[in-house]
Amino acid sequence: MTDPNDASRPDATSVPELVSLLMTTRGVEDFLAELARVAGAALAASCGITTRRDGQPLTVASSDAFALQVDEVQYGKGRGPCLQSLDTGQLVHVPDLAAEGRWDGYPAHARAFGVGSSLSVPLRSDGQTVGALNLYSRTTHAFDHDDDITRAVGFASQGSAVLRVAVQQAQQSTLTDQLREAMASRTIIDQAIGILMGQQRCNATDAFALLRTASQTRNRKLRDIATDIVSSVGGPPSAPPRFSDPV
């Protein structure tokens, strides 16, 4: 790990690379990997970032194998400071693991790996705890100073902001897919209405009513009925117009 006496250690407010990480990395996971590396270097510790996937805790980024191993000890036990921070949304500081009596067996296992002290800070998005940034040191009382905790919280805020953007992007992607699907359905239904208008010599309102009645009678989606009508007279339905992603 980084020498704690190294005066060149970066922190959450003075490292230019931290500001540009999201711009220079290719995705959220790359950003979190860089964030773990920078946070670990800044606090002379090993850093892991935990989230949940399908209800299970998962280390999505770590500064080194040491952090990953200590995270895994907690996952195996089902308890530990990392999981407590993830579950409660609270900062969990362990100044001296040898004096720690919480988490039923975790302290002994973590000490066997060489952990002396740790600090877990929750990552939040829209009021929800979505992860935890975990710092592990081989020395005791490594995070006792207020400025160390302040810097750790700063790094966690960076991670929270990125996860918030990731969630928003996922929601936007879902909305885009829904809009594409809606446009495709509308195109096919309009084509079927045009065909019925010609066949039945009726207006658009009456043609749509025929489609809806057929859908209800056959217990099938309106789009599926429309697709059958279009395919029966002219092959596969025409593709919908090009749809650009929202910016």
ABEGO torsion letter per residue (X at the ends): XBBAABAABBBAAABAAAAAAAAABABAAAAAAAAAAAAAAAAGBBBBBBBBBGGBBBBABBABAAAAAAAAAAAAAGBEAAAAAAAAGBBBBBABAAABABGGGAAAAAAAAGBABBBBBBBBBGGBBABBBBBBBABBGAAABAAAAAAAAAAAAAAAAAAAAAAAAAAAAAAAAAAAAAAAAAAAAAAAAAAAAAAAGBBAAAAAAAAAAAAAAAGBBAAAAAAAAAAAAAEBBBBBBBBBBBX
